[in-house]
Every structure is written in C-alpha cells, then in structure tokens.
Amino acid sequence: MTPREFYIIVAEEQEVRLDQLEMQALQAFMNEKAARTEKLKLKDIYERPSAEQLAAPVKTKEEIYEAQMRQQQENEALLAQIRVEGK
C-alpha cells in the first residue's frame, strides 16, 4: 500500500465516523423531541423526501460559490450600517 492510498483510506474512515456521529446526533434529537411532545406523529419528526425532491438537480460548485459570495456581501453591507459609539 502506498502512502497516498493509506491517506485516502484514513480520510474515508474519518468521513464515515463523522457521518455516524451526525446520524447519532440526529437520532438523539428525534428521541428528545419524541419524549417531550404529546400525541406525536412520525411526520412531526421525519418526513421522507419525495422522488421529486431526491431527483432535484444538485447545485454546481459555481452556484454554491455565488450564493456564498452574495451572502457575504449582504453581511458586509449589514455590518457597515452598524455604528458603535463609545463613551
């Protein structure tokens, strides 16, 4: 096994562990919500995505980048409006 192959395997293992932790956190959230709610229905906790939602086109990297840049510009414009006055 080459060092590169080893690095790829280690990175994949880390991703799998992070995915498992995320799934456990989601399950804990759903358990907590179920424990605190009376007359709870399944759709209140989880609603399975429809075939249309699963088949929806995924945004490209450029679209994601443009959305992030737009959000950053909006945030900067908002921060520019804030004035802090000292004593």
C-alpha positions, 0 to 999 in steps of 0.5 A, a space after each residue: 500500500 502506498 502512502 497516498 492510498 493509506 491517506 485516502 483510506 484514513 480520510 474515508 474512515 474519518 468521513 464515515 465516523 463523522 457521518 455516524 456521529 451526525 446520524 447519532 446526533 440526529 437520532 438523539 434529537 428525534 428521541 428528545 423531541 419524541 419524549 417531550 411532545 404529546 400525541 406525536 406523529 412520525 411526520 412531526 419528526 421525519 418526513 421522507 423526501 419525495 422522488 421529486 425532491 431526491 431527483 432535484 438537480 444538485 447545485 454546481 460548485 459555481 452556484 454554491 460559490 455565488 450564493 456564498 459570495 452574495 451572502 457575504 456581501 449582504 453581511 458586509 453591507 449589514 455590518 457597515 450600517 452598524 455604528 458603535 459609539 463609545 463613551 
